[in-house]
Amino acid sequence: MSVQDPPTLLQLSVQRLLRDEALAISSLQYLPRALFPLLFKEAFNHRQTNVLRAMVAVW
């Protein structure tokens, strides 16, 4: 039996942000760049191409 670690608060906040595509795109300019790698991975895994395009433009 394997026990998975619960997601971190950072992971949960990124997942929640990506639920609302318009909010995610509009908030990119205010987010610290340190969050972009995790945000990029989550957006890529969930095939959110509009968010990915906006991230690349801002990054």
Buried (B, 14 or more C-beta within 10 A) or exposed (E): EEEEEEEEEEEEBBBEBBEEBEEBBEEBEEBEEEBBEBBBEBBEEEEBEEBBEBBEEEE
